[in-house]
């Protein structure tokens, strides 16, 4: 097997594994951002224009960029859920105090944690 064929097999394997994880729409959209890779209608690598190692780096970066975006969106949803939970907790505590129920302990402060996560999110380059 020549090196071009083995490179195509490697690219096919990378793309195939991402299809199984991310689905074909997302995977093929990311592959299209690497113009050196030409796919068949079935999603197999038809042609690679350029140095295999360089093109491989571009393909990998597409999935790394996507992973960074996934991490960013996941953290944003966690922070949003935590903020919403804190608001509900504060409302419940005020309601308990209004009804004269048991001693209400102050709500734990998550401002520093939220600020740290937001700072980390803003520093991600996607």
C-alpha positions as CSV (number, residue, x, y, z in Angstrom):
1,X,0.0,0.0,0.0
2,X,1.5,3.4,-1.0
3,X,1.7,6.3,1.4
4,X,-1.2,8.2,-0.2
5,X,-3.5,5.3,0.3
6,X,-2.5,4.9,3.9
7,X,-3.0,8.6,4.5
8,X,-6.5,8.4,3.0
9,X,-7.2,5.4,5.3
10,X,-6.1,7.5,8.3
11,X,-8.2,10.4,7.3
12,X,-11.2,8.1,6.7
13,X,-10.8,6.6,10.1
14,X,-10.6,10.0,11.8
15,X,-13.7,11.2,9.9
16,X,-15.6,8.0,10.5
17,X,-15.0,8.1,14.3
18,X,-16.1,11.7,14.5
19,X,-19.3,10.8,12.5
20,X,-20.1,8.2,15.1
21,X,-19.6,10.7,17.9
22,X,-20.8,14.0,16.4
23,X,-23.0,12.8,13.6
24,X,-22.5,13.3,9.9
25,X,-23.8,16.8,9.6
26,X,-21.4,18.3,12.1
27,X,-18.4,16.2,11.1
28,X,-18.7,16.9,7.4
29,X,-19.3,20.6,8.0
30,X,-16.0,20.6,9.9
31,X,-14.2,18.7,7.2
32,X,-15.4,21.2,4.6
33,X,-13.4,23.8,6.4
34,X,-10.3,22.0,5.2
35,X,-10.3,22.7,1.5
36,X,-7.4,20.3,0.8
37,X,-9.7,17.4,1.6
38,X,-12.2,16.2,-1.1
39,X,-14.9,13.8,0.0
40,X,-16.9,11.4,-2.1
41,X,-20.7,11.6,-1.8
42,X,-20.5,8.7,0.6
43,X,-18.2,10.7,2.9
44,X,-15.0,8.9,2.1
45,X,-11.8,10.7,1.3
46,X,-11.4,11.0,-2.5
47,X,-8.4,13.2,-2.6
48,X,-6.0,15.1,-0.4
49,X,-4.2,18.1,-1.9
50,X,-1.1,19.1,-0.1
51,X,1.2,17.6,2.5
52,X,-0.5,14.9,4.4
53,X,0.9,16.0,7.8
54,X,-0.1,19.6,7.3
55,X,-3.6,18.7,6.1
56,X,-4.0,16.3,9.0
57,X,-3.1,19.2,11.4
58,X,-5.8,21.3,9.8
59,X,-8.4,18.5,10.2
60,X,-7.5,17.9,13.8
61,X,-7.7,21.6,14.6
62,X,-11.2,21.7,13.2
63,X,-12.3,19.1,15.8
64,X,-10.2,20.7,18.6
65,X,-11.9,24.0,17.8
66,X,-15.2,22.3,18.0
67,X,-14.3,20.6,21.3
68,X,-13.4,24.0,22.7
69,X,-16.8,25.3,21.7
70,X,-18.5,22.3,23.3
71,X,-16.6,22.9,26.5
72,X,-17.5,26.6,26.4
73,X,-21.2,25.9,25.8
74,X,-21.2,23.2,28.5
75,X,-19.6,25.5,31.1
76,X,-22.0,28.3,30.1
77,X,-25.0,26.1,30.7
78,X,-23.6,25.0,34.1
79,X,-23.1,28.6,35.2
80,X,-26.6,29.5,34.0
81,X,-28.1,26.6,35.8
82,X,-26.2,27.4,38.9
83,X,-27.2,31.1,38.8
84,X,-30.8,30.1,38.3
85,X,-30.6,27.6,41.2
86,X,-29.1,30.4,43.4
87,X,-32.0,32.7,42.5
88,X,-34.5,30.0,43.4
89,X,-32.8,29.3,46.7
90,X,-32.8,33.0,47.5
91,X,-36.5,33.3,46.7
92,X,-37.2,30.2,48.9
93,X,-35.2,31.6,51.7
94,X,-37.1,35.0,51.5
95,X,-40.4,33.1,51.5
96,X,-39.4,31.0,54.5
97,X,-38.4,34.2,56.4
98,X,-41.6,35.9,55.4
99,X,-43.6,32.9,56.8
100,X,-41.6,32.9,60.0
101,X,-40.3,29.4,59.4
102,X,-37.1,28.0,60.9
103,X,-33.9,30.1,61.1
104,X,-32.8,30.8,57.5
105,X,-29.1,30.5,56.9
106,X,-27.6,32.9,54.4
107,X,-27.3,31.8,50.8
108,X,-23.8,30.6,49.9
109,X,-22.0,33.1,47.7
110,X,-21.1,31.7,44.3
111,X,-20.2,35.1,42.8
112,X,-16.4,34.3,42.9
113,X,-17.0,30.9,41.3
114,X,-19.2,32.3,38.6
115,X,-16.7,35.1,37.9
116,X,-13.8,32.7,37.6
117,X,-15.7,30.5,35.2
118,X,-16.9,33.5,33.1
119,X,-13.3,34.8,33.0
120,X,-12.1,31.4,31.8
121,X,-14.8,31.2,29.2
122,X,-14.0,34.7,27.9
123,X,-10.3,33.7,27.5
124,X,-11.2,30.7,25.2
125,X,-10.4,31.4,21.7
126,X,-12.8,29.6,19.5
